[in-house]
Amino acid sequence: MRLICLSIISLAVISCVPLSKVKYLQDKEGVAPVHEFQTIKTEYKVKPGDYLYIRILTLDPKSNEIFSNITGGGGTNGYVSQTDQNLYISSYMVNDSGFISFPLLGKINANGQTVTQLELSLNKAASEIIKESSVVVKLVLFNISILGEVKNPGKYPIYNNRVNIFEALAMANDLTSFANRSKIQIIRTEGSKNSIVTLDLLSKDILSSPYYYLQPNDIIYIEPLKNKTFAFEAFPYALIFSTITTALLIAQFLKL
């Protein structure tokens, strides 16, 4: 009977998920803790298939109304109030050749430019047509997909210029206890190629990874731990006590 009880307790202990597999940003064993990291801030460059919201603002009410109709803004805060469906209709897609066709300004090469660079070039082009004009460029329909061992998997829109891996997982309400935090896969499309990169959330080295910041249309997949089927999120005290009690009752019944 003692052997059975000890076996049950040992099995339960082994099946629990250890803290070392759940805790984020751990220090390497035997190495002094590091508190500062060099973050690689690579500014996103526009590529074919991206959608850009472009709005030209002027001091002249009539010109402002004309450009507002062209860009589908409908007011000074039109970008904020629009839905994703409206943004899809009113935004400009970068074609396979890397160009966008904007009324009055013609074909504009957007491929390989950052949003800031594109905004500067559009401001220069617009100033040649109308004085005291200002151009606003936003990268829209920036979505990421989160799948696997998260509490709320799905597709999430991003309204910032960039988002890091932890911010993305926070939108999905964090990982489950059975997520393999050392193997976070990011599927990224670059041109006609797809690439898969594996990140380790348990290590602080991720803070200096070039993949720490996500890009539009990235897919994050979190695989489960190998022992998920037999693992417990917390120590199963109730299960242990009920099993031992049942075993004692059966043993007492057999003695009778």
Buried (B, 14 or more C-beta within 10 A) or exposed (E): EEEEBEEBBEEBEEBBBEEEBBEBEBEEEEEEEEEEEEEEEEEBBBBBBBBBBBBBBBEEEEBBEBBBEBBBBBEEEBBEEBEEEBBEEBBBBBBEEBBBEBEEBEEBBBBEBBBEBBBBBBBEBBEEEBEEBBBBBBBBBBBBBBBBBBEEBEEBEBEEBBBBBBBBBEBBEBBBBBBBBBBBBBBBBEEEEEEEEEBBBBBBBBBEBEBBBBBBBBBBBBBBBEBBEEBBEEEBEEEBEEBBEEBEEEEEEEEE
